[in-house]
Amino acid sequence: MTPSIAPVEDALLPRVRSALEAAERGRFTAAQYADLADHPLYGWIEYASLRRDFDRVSAAQAQLFLSRYDGQAVARTFRAGWLAAAARREDWAGFDSVWRADIDNLALRCHALNARQTIDGVDAQWIGEVQSIWLSSGRSLPDACDGPFAVFAEHDGLTPELLWQRIELAAAQWQPGVMRSAARGLPAQEQALANDYAAFLDSVHPRALDWPKTPRSRLVASHGLAKLGKDDPDAAEARLPQYAQALEFSEADRGRVLYQIALWSVASYLPDSERRLNLVPEASFDERLHEWHVREAMSRSDWPAALAAIGKMPADQRADSRWTWFEARLAELTGDTAAAQRLYRTAARVPEFHGFLAADRLGQPYPLCPWLPEDSAVAESAVAGDPAIARAIRLHRLDRHGWAVAEWHEAMDRFDDTQRRIAVEVAQANDWFDRAVFSLGRNPAGDPQPEELRLYGLRFPLHHAATIRREAAKYDIDPAWVAAEIRAESIFNPQARSPADARGLMQVLPGTGAAVARRIGVPWRGGESLYDADTNIVLGTAYLRQLLDEYGGQPYFAIAGYNAGPTPLNRWRSQRPGMDPDFWIETISYRETREYVARILAFSVIYDWRLNGDALTLEDRMRGRIDGPRKGFACPAPAPVAAASGG
């Protein structure tokens, strides 16, 4: 973080908090809080007061509010809420007066179509927009769209052709309910067939053997069997031949079914996984199935088969550091030392889990090229003083996360790359650490910004370092691991709370916190205490030690257990006992856990650098050896350019 960027000081924030709470209870008066009239967050206070009962806010009042805060996030938030309320009371004239064409919320777009049709009737543009929404997805659309669809049907817009197009979209997305809904507008005979198609998606039935031999029947039947393949690979494989023959499946139809049979067999490492993978046509493979092809062979320690599966990957996928590392490992295991060394050198250039493993293999420093840009004080001051950033920071301080993020995006959408990066520094100076994760690496348009990935000080914040070191020393575990867990679980947000009710920096469940507190003999002050940073680190670190002891002192097992729980972890350990850590991690069944373990271990290397300037080797780190030799970091030289062949 740039030292010249200071935290925001605002003595009025307690008053703002009080005003917001009063507004939400219906007790706010402008006179009582006249001292806040010029405060940057006054618009949000007004919004909090008005949104309590949007039905009492007239269109004229709404327009006045919107004109006062035009271009601000609070205006967009207000507009969306007020429009939804106007639609509920069918105030279409008011709705139309406040509507803006750049709103992309689908439910509001459908409400806008209702408003236009009520006020001006139906025209060609209206019909085109409704038709576009009708064909936008095979999944259920918002209830707000039912009205425009009904009017569209009254104007003979929902032709059988359009109904069938939506039915086919729904079949491809395994949505039998949507298929039945669309079928209601078909002639009786076609409706009966469409409903039978939907029934096949629910449960494969023999009536399909007598369906007309059309591309549509084949599409529906293949998707129905594919859906069965996910739920019951054995049943899908047994039934495929008779349906394929009766309906004259193409290779693509068969491939669609065989793909799901193979995928869900190998995802559970069923005995027939290898055979089923080999039945999938090459054209039906995608990146996901290529990866599982490799994992399946790895799970059986069939190194030649795993190497061959990597060889079948598309070039871009194969070039990823993960697969470059495993291609090197497998080449070494099958006796091709020269190829292994070449591939290790390629992988060792990437500052990620597998690149760090490759650097260890070669005895090289870890590849890290931190970028420390030097921005002018004028540029920093301009960003810190930007009105949207100023509001975002204050809202973050008030724990109004959704509003803060809305203001943040308002700024990001107009900032250039330098301003966006400085804004992240401003956020971090104000203890808002997750902005680096969500705002660096890609610009708002989605374009990659690889240089920003080198902003390690921003992307890997370090807070509560003294507590982390103290508790890690108490339980004889690596402090970099604790920091990595916090970065992965909460991005150093002490107020983080998951849908499963995990809380605080290390996302500790209240039940786990209570049990750990009893075990280590510290007072338990209830689930709310987990939002206290020190308490969370004390209990979370003790829990890591508990898992480490339960799983033989192997951190990669403990990390998997921390994420997935004991039942799947014990299954994975029993399935592949004695497997090298890198292969074991890659063959974890759950994608989330597989990536989580690798991410925590890689983050640990970077946090070791942040804490100490050097790092344990990743091999020692995976094995729980925290007193092994340490190594440094270096920026790799530019990759050599292959010489052009003579001609």
N, C-alpha and C positions, 0 to 999 in steps of 0.2 A: 504494500500500500504506500502511496506517496505521502511522506511525512507532512507535507504542507496542507493536506486535506484534513480538516478538523471535524469532530462530531458536531452535529447541529445542536445548538442551545436554544431552547424556547421555553421561557418561564411561564408562558400561558397554557402549555399543554395540559396541566391538571384542570384548568378551567374548561378547556375544550372537551376533555373527557367528561367532565360534569355536565356540560351542555349537551353532548351527544346522548348521555344516559337520560337526561331530562327529556330530550326530544323523543326518545324511543318510548318513554313512559307517558307521553302526551302532556308533559308539564313544562315545556319550553316556551318562554316568551322572549321576544327580541329585546324588550326593555330590560329584562333581568340580566341579559348577557350582552348589553350594548358595548361593553369593552372588547368584544370579539368581532364586531362588525367588519373590521378590516383584516381579520386574521385569514391566512391562506386557506384554512379549512372551514371557513364559514359556509361555503356552498354545501359541504357534506353535512353540516349541522342542519341547514335548511332541508336538505334531502331527507335526513333521518326523521325530521318532523313531518314532512309532507307524505312520506311513503306509508305512514301508519294507516292512512285512509285515503288512498288515491281516488276513491269514488267521490270524495268531496272536493277534489281538486278539479276545477273546470278547465276546459281547453285553453281559455284565455290565461288563466293562472299558470298553466303548464308552459305556454308559449313565453310568458314573462320570465319564468325561471330559466328556460332554455336560452333565451336571448341574453340573460345576465351571465350565463356560464358557457356560452357558445364555444365549441372547440375543446372543452375540458372533459375529462373522464366522467365527472359527476353529471354532466349534461347527458352523456350517452347512457349512463346507468339509470338516470331518472327517466329518460325517454323510453327505454325498454320496459321499465316497470309500469309507467303510466299507460303506455300503449296496451299492455296486457290487461290492465284494469278497464280501459275503455272498450276493449274487445269483449270482455266479460259482460259489460252492461249494454253492449251493442250500440255504443255511441259512435257510429261510423263516420259521421261528419267531423266530430272531434278527433277521432283517430286519424282521418285523412289529413287534417290540418297540421298534425304533429309528425306525421310519417316522413321518413327519409328513405330514398331509394337505395342508399348504400348499406342499409341494415341487412345482415346476412342470416339472422336467426330464422330458421325455417317456419316455426310456428307463427312468428310475427309476419313473415312474408305471406303466409296463407291468410292471416287476418287482414292484411292489406288488400289481398285479392277480394275478400269478402266486402271490404269497404268500397273498393272501386266498383264492384259489380252492383252494389246497392245504390250507389250515388249516380254512376254513369252508365250502368248496364255492361253488356258483354261486347268486346270488340276483338279483332284478330290478335292484337298484342296480348290481351288478357288470356285468350285461349292458348296462345303459344306458351305463356308462362305456366299455366296450369298443366299443360301436357308435359312440359319439362320436369315439373315436380313429380308428376305421376310416374315418370320413367327414371327418376333419380336414384331409386334404390328398390331392392326387393324386400326390404325390411319394413316394418310398420312405420307409418308416417304420423306426425302429430295430429291429434284430434281436430285441431284448427283447420286442417286441410279437408276435412269431410265436407264442409259446406261448399267450397269451390268445386270439389269433385262432383258433388250432387248437381250443381248448376251446369257444370261441364257435360254431365250425362244428359240433362234435360235439353241441351242444345245439340244432342247427338254427337258429342265429342268423344265419348267413351265407346269407340267402335270395338267390335270383337277383336280386331287386330291389336288395338292398344291394350285391351284386357288380357289377351294372350301374352303380349310382351311382358306385362307386369307379372303374370303367372310364371313365366319362364325365369324372370329375374328372381322371383321368390323361391322357385325350386332350386336355383343355383346357390341360394343363400340359406337353404334348409328352413324355409318359413312356411309351413303348411297353412297356418292361420291366415296369412296374407293371400295365399293362393285361393282359399275358400272365399275370402272377402271379395277378391277381384272376380271370381267365377259367378257371383250373383247377377252380374249384368249380361251374362251370355245366354243365348237361346238354350232351351231346356236340354237338348241332347248334348250340346257342347258343355253345358254346366255339369251334367252328370259325369262326363269324362274328366273335366277339370277337378271335380271333387274326388274322383277316384285317384287321380294323380296325387292330390293332397294326402289322401289316405295312405298312399304308398310311402310318402315321406314320413308319416307317423309310424307305420309298421308295414314292412314288406309283405305283400300278399300275392297269391297266385293269379288273381284276375289280370294282373299286368301282362301275363303271358299271352293274353288275347287282345291286347291293345293294338291299335293300328301301327303298322311298321313305318313310323314317321320320325324325322329328326327330333320332333318335340317329345314323342314317347321315349325315345332313346335318351334324351337329355334328362327327363324326369326320372326314368328308371335307374340311370347310372348315378344320379345324385342321391336317390333313395338308397341304393346299395352302398354308395360311398359313406352316407350317414350311418348306415348299419355297420360298415367297416370300422368306423371310429368306436362304436359302442360294443361290437361283438365281431372281431376280425374272423373268428372261426366260422360263424354263421354266414357272414358276407362271402367268404371264399367258397363255402359249400353251395351257395345259391347262385353265384355269378354265372356259371356256365349255362344253366338253363335259360336265364333271362337274356344273356348275351346271344344265344342261338335263336331264341324265339323272336327277339326284336332286331336282330342283325346289327349288333353293336359294332361301331368302328373301333379302331385301335385307341382313339382318344377317349371313347366311352369306357372301354375296358381299363385304360390307363387311369382314368379318374377313380375307378373303384379300387384297382390294385394299389394305387398310391395310398389311399386311406388305410387299406388292410395292412400294408407294409409299415406305414408310419406308426400306427397305433400298436402294432406288434412289437416293433423295435423300441418304441418309447417305454415299453414295459419289459423289454428284453425277453420276450416269449421264445420258446424253443424253436419255432418255425421262422424266426425273424430273417435269418440269412436267405432262406429259400424264397420267402415272400418278397424281399428286396430285389432279388434277381429276376422276379417275374414282372416287375414294373418296366414298361417300355421306356427306353432312353428319353424319348420326347416328353414323358410325363414327369421326369425328375425336375425338381427345383432346388434352390440352395438349401432349403431346410432338409429335404430328403437326402441330398448329397452328404450333409453333415451327419445325419443319422446313419448313413451307410458306413461312414468311417467309424463312428462310435460303436456300432454293432460289432465290427471286426475287432476293434480294440477290446471290447468287453470279453471277447474270447481269446485275447492275446494272439490273434491271427495277424501278425505283422505284415506279411506280404499282401493279404487281402485289404488291410487298412491302407497300405501304401497305394495299392491299385485304385481304391475308392477315392483317395485324394487326387490321383491322376485324372480321374473323370470329371473333376470339378471344373466349372468355367474359370478362365484365367484370372479374372478379378477376384473371385472367391479364394482361389488357391493362393493368391499373392498376399492374403491377409496374414498378419504375423502369427496368428493362432495356427493356421494350417502350414505355414512355412516352418514353424517350430516342429510340428508333429511330422511333417515330411522329413525333416532332418533327423528326428529321433528314430523314425521307422527305417530310414535309409541306413542309419548306423546299426540298428538292430538286425538288419538283413545283410550287413556286410559291406555297404557302399560308403566307406569312410570319407572319400573325397567329396562326394555329393553332400554328405552330412555336414562337413565343414563349410562348404560353400553356402548351404542353406542356413546354418547357424549364423554365419557372418551377416547374411541378409536380415534375419529376424532380429539380431542383436542391435540393430539400428533404431528399433521402435521402442519408445518408453512406455511399454505396457507389460502386462504379466508375462506373456510368452517371450517378449523381447528381453526382459530381465532374466528369465531362465536361460536364454541363449547366451547372454553376456556372462553368466556364471559358467556355462559350459566351456566358453572360450577363455575364461580367466580375464575378461576385460572389465573396465569400469562400466557402470550403468550409463546408458545413453540419456542425457538430460541437457537440454539447451535452454535454460530459463531466459525469458525476454523481460528486460527491465526498461520499458520505454521512459523517456524523459519528456514530460509534458510541461508546457509553460504554465506559470502561475495564473496567467490570464485565462487560458483554456480551462484550467481546473475551476477557477472562480466562476466562469460562465456556466459550466455544467452544474456545479453545486448550487448556483443561484437560479437555475432554470425553474420556473414556477411549478411545472409538473413534478420534477424531481424533489423540490422542496416539500410539496404536498405528500408525495409518496413516502419520503423519509419520516415525516411527522405521523402519517397514518400507521406506518410500521411501528413507530414508538408506542402508538396507542393500541396495538394489537388488532388493528382493522386490516387484516391481511388481504382480503378480496379487494377492498377499495385501494389499498396501497399498490397492489399489482395492476389494477386498472390505470392508475396514474402513471405507473412505471411504463406500461405499454404505450401510453399516449406519447411519452417522451421517446421511447425506443423507435417508434414508427417514423420519427422525423430526424433522429440523430444520425450522423455519419459514424463510421467505425471508431474514430478517435473519441468522439463524444460518448459513444456507447461504452467504450472501455473505461473512460474516466468516470462515468456514472456508476459503474460497478465498484470502482475504488471509493466513491462517495458512499455507496451503500455499505461497503465493508467497514468504512470508518464509523458507521453508525450501527454496527453489529447486525447488519442484514446480510448474512453470508451467502444465502442461496442464489442471489442475483448472478453471481459468477457462473454457477452451474447452468442457469436457464438463459443467460444472455451472451455467453461467449462460445466461440466455436462455429457459430452460424449467425448470419445477420437476420433481421426480421423477415427478409424475403426467402430465407431458407438456404442461402448460398453458403457453402463451407468457408470458414475463415481459419485455416489451419494454424496460422501464426498465433492466434489467440489461445490455442491449446498450450502454448509455452508460457502462459502467464500463471505459473505454478503458485506464486504467492497469493493470487486471487482465487484460483480454482481450488486450492487446498488450504483454506483458512485454518488458523490455529488459535484457539481460545481456551482458557482454563488450563494452560499448560502445566502450571504448578500442581494443580489437583490431579491431573492425569499422571504426571511423573510420580507423585506421592503414592497414589493408589496402585499404580503398576508395580512400584518397588515393594509395596506391602505384600502383594500377591505374587511377586516374582514372575511377572509377565512383561512382555515388550510394550513400553508406552506407545510406540508407534502403532501397534495393533489397536490399542484403545482409541487413539485419535482417528484411525482409519474407520473403526466401527461408527464413531460419532459422525464422521463425514458422510458415510454411506447411509446411515439411519435417519439423520435429521438435518444434515448440513449445518450443524452447530446452532440449531433453533431450539432453545430450551422449552418452548411452548408446543412443540410438534406433538401431534396425536394422530394415531392411525385409525382406520375403520375398525380394527380389532381391539382398540383401546390401549395400544402400546403408547407410552408417554415419554416425553422429554428427550434429552440428548441421545441416549442409547436405546430409546424406544423399549423401555422396560414395562411389562404388563404389571398391573397392580398386584395380582396374585403372586407373580414371580418376585416382585419387590418385597412383599410381605414375608415370603418364605426365606429369601436371602437375608433379610434383616434379622429374622429369628435365628438363622444359622450362624451369622457372624456377631450376634449380640449387640446390634445397634437399635435404638428406638425406631419404631415404625409409626409414622404420623399420617398414614393414609395415602391414597392414590394421588392426591393433590401435591404431596411432597415430591413426587417424581418430576414436577416442573421446576424444582430447585436444582440448579446445575450441579452443585457439589453432591447433593444427595443422590442424584441420578448416576453420577460417575462412581461414587462409592459403591452403590448396589450393582451397577452394570459391570464394573470391573471384577467385583467378587463373583458375579455370575459367570463371567468368562473363565475365571480360575476354576469354578465348579465344573464347568463343561470340559475344560482341559483335563481335569483329574478323571472325569468319567470316561473320557475317550482316549486314554492311554498317553496323554501328554502331547497329542498331535493337533496343532492348531487348525489344520485344514479340516479335520473332523469336527472340532469344536465350532468353527465358523459355519459349517454346513448345518450343524445342530442348532446354532443360534438363529439361523434363518428358517429352517424347515421343521425343526422339532425332532424329538427322539425317534419316532416310529419310522419315518422314511429313512433317516440316517442309519438306523440299525439294519434296515433292509439292504441299503446300498453297501454297507460294510460286509454283510454276510454274503452278498452276491459276488463281490470281487475282493476277497481277502488277500492281503499281501501285495496288491497292485501298487506300482509306483505312484506317488502323489499326483503328478501331472496327468497321467492316464485316468486315475480314479476320479479326479475333479472333472475331467472332460466327459466322463461317462455317467455323471449324475443325471438322473432322469428328468428332474425339474429344471427347465431353462433358467428360471429366476435364481434358484440356488446355485446352479452351475456357474452362472455369470457373477453371482454375488461372491462366491468363494474366491474366484480369480481377481475380482475387483478389490476385495478387502486386502488380499495379499499384495497386489500392486500398489494400492494406496499406502500400505504399511511401509513399503520401500521409500515412497516419496515423503511420508511423514517422518521417517527416520532421518532423511536428508534435512527436513525442516527443523527437526529437533536437535540434530547432532552434526550435520554437515557431511556425514558418511552413513553407511548402512551395513547391517548384517547381510550376508548372502541370502538369497531367496530360498535356497535349499535348506540352510539352517533355520530360517524363519518358519518354513513349512513344517519342519520337524520339531519345533519348539525349543531349539537350542539358542538361547539369548546371549551366551557368552562366547560365541564363535568369532572367527576373524571378521574384520570389517573391510569394506571396500569403498572406493570413491566414485565420483560421477564425472563424466566428461562429455563434451559435445562431439558426436561422431564427425569425422571428415566427410565432405560431400561424397555421395556414392559415385563410383567410377562409371564413366560412360563407355559402353561397349563400342569398340572400333568398328567402323563400317567395313564390310567385306569388299575386297577389290573386285574389279570387273573389267 
